[in-house]
């Protein structure tokens, strides 16, 4: 009935179904002849001694949609990985569910290390109460923007500008998404400027005495 299938595993699978009575199902059949072209799910089962039935379901559109979803996900992954901002998602316990490469570099660790880490691994003990409150806000569906001081793997402080919002994670649980920009250098320059102004003011006061 379907000559192009003669050179595939299908005839052998049919014989096995007839011989053993064990049903066989596959979604991997790609078929093409002069009249029919597409992807098919095949379900074969024995109906009696030396007899079987094979049901074909056209799943071409479903397969095409799956390919498009994979391609879309890959495009999204490339965009996220090449952002200049760190992207970090966690559950409400602070466990990492996703982080891009930029976020890992910001925290002086590898992507794999960050994937198996918690937000708490990069929080200064003095800031834990603040972080706990922020996670509570995410659980309430609230978002906010703020500056935050992370502690990188090497112990250095990383000042960042954080834009955070509540999200629903793939497992349907509430979580948090943060877009993080490293502002350490800008903050250091600002601190130096403020210190220079302070010393200048002191100098002027001293000169007037």
N, C-alpha and C positions, 0 to 999 in steps of 0.2 A: 504494500500500500504506500509505503514511503521509501522508495529505492535508496535515496541518499543515506538513510540510516543503516543500511546493510554493512557499511564499513566501520560502524561505531560499536560501542559496547552494548547497545540496546538489544540486539538479538540474543546475545549471551545472557543478559539479565532476564529476558523473557523466559529463556529455557530454565534458568535457576528458579524463577517463580513457579513454573509448572512442576518442576521436580521437587522443590522443598515446601511449597505453599507459603513461603515468606514473602510478604508484600514488598514491593520496591517503589520508591518515590525519588524523583530527582527534579531539580529546577535548572539543570545545566544543558538542556537540549537546545541547540541552535539549529534551526532547520531552514533550508531554502531549496525550492525547485521552481518550475515555471509558473506555478500558481500560488504557492504558499511560501511566506518568508517571515521568520520571527523567532522569538524565544518561547519555549514551552515547558510547562511542568508536566511530568508524566507520572501517573500512578497506575501501577500494574499489580493485579491480584488474581489468584487462581479461583476459578469458578466451578471446577470439577476435575475429574481425572483427565489429564492431558488437555485441559482447557483453561484459558485465562482471558482477562479483559484488560486492555490498556486504555486509560482515559487521558486525553491530552487537553490541557488548559492553556490558552494563549496568555502569556504573561509579558508580552513585548513591551507594553506601555509601563508596566510596573518596573521592569528592568531598566527602561530608559529613564524613568524617574529616579531610580536608585543611582544610576550613573550621574545624573545631573546633580543630585544631592551630594554625592562624593566630590564632584568637581567644585561645587559651590563651597563645600566645607574646606577643600584644599585652598581655594582662593582666599577664603576668610583666614585660614591658618597662616598663609604667607603674609597677608596684610598685618595681622596681629604680631607676628614674629619680627616684622621689620619696622614696627612703630618705634619712635624715639622715646615714648613713654612706657613705663612698666605697667603691665596688666596683671592683676592678681585677684583671683577669686578664692574665697574660703567659706567654709560652713560657719555656723554660729558658735562653734567650739574653737574656731580659729584654724582648723585643719585645711591645708592647701588642697584645692580641687583643680586649679589651673594657674599657671604663671608663665608668662612669655620669657624669652631669653634675656630681654632687656632688664626685666625685674631681677632675674638671677644675677646678672652682671652688677647691678646696682647694690646688691647685698653681698657681693664678693663670694658667690658660691656657684656651683654648676646647676643647670636646669634640673638634673636628676635629684640633686640634694634638696633643692627647693620643693620639688614635687613631693618629697617624703618628709617635709618639715611642716611646722606649724607657725602661724603668725607670732605666737608667743616666743618662738626661738629668736626673734629679732626685735624684741621689745625690751627696753630698759626697765629694770624692776620699779623705778620711780614712776613709770608711765603705765603700769599695768591697770590701775584703776580707770584711767582715761580710756584705754583700749576696751576694757570690759564694758564701759558705758557706751562706747561707739558701736560695739557689736550688738548691744541691747537695742540701740536705735535702729540698726539694720533689721533686727527681728521685728521691729514695729513698723517697718516699711519706710523708714526715713532715710534721706540722703543728706550729705553735707560736704562742704569743702573746708579743708584746714591744713595747717602745716603740722608735720609730725617728724619726730626724730627716731629713725630706725637704728638698731645696732647691727652692723654687718657681721659676717662670719669671722672676719679678722679682728673684730672688736672696735673698729672705727665707727664713728657716728655718721649717719647719712641723713641730712635734713632733706625733707621732701615736701612737695605740694601735692596733696591728696584730694582727689574728687571721688567720693564713695557713694554708692547707692545700694539699695536692697535688690536682690535678684532671687529667682527660683532656680535652684540647681537641677542638673539632669535627673537626679533621683527624686525630684519634686519637693525637696526640702528647702527651707529658706536659707539664704546665704548672703554674701556681700561681694560686690565687685568694686575694686579700687583701681583708678587710673593714677599712676604715681610718676611725678616728675622730680628728678634730682635737682635740688636748689642749694646744695651744700656750698658750692663755689660762690654763688651769689650772696649767700648768707655770710660767708667768711669775709667777702669784700665789704658788705654792709657793716659788719662788726668792726672791721678795720677803719672804715670811714668814721663811724661813730666814735671810736676810740681816738682817732686823730682830732676830731672836733672837740672831744672832751679835754684832751691835752692842750689844744689851742686855747680853749676857754680858760683853763687853769693858768696858762702862760700869761694871758692878758690880765687876769686877776692879780697874778704875782707881780707883773710889771707896773700895776697901778698902785702897789703898796709903797 
